[in-house]
Amino acid sequence: MTKKKSIDVLLHKFVPRHLLLTKEESLELLEKYQIEVTDLPQVFEKDPVAIAIGAKEGDIVRIIRDSYTTVSHMDYYRYVKKEKA
């Protein structure tokens, strides 16, 4: 019997930092841009990073990617969605 190796995807050099927004932070973001949660791009609940950070359907994830140009970093937002079976 072979033991499956567990890999922490959050430690990979090509995976930017992912943070779950609190409910308050999510409401502030949606109000700031006057959008609905479904207006954000999606990430599926079964995405390896979503699993690693404990994201559930309806959560908003902030992705912080380092920039090598004129700014220090870029923020991206995604909302978590269940995949259709």
Secondary structure, DSSP 8 states (H G I E B T S, - for coil): --------GGGSTTS-EEEE--HHHHHHHHHHHT--GGGS-EEETTSHHHHHHT--TT-EEEEEEE-SSSSSEEEEEEEEE----
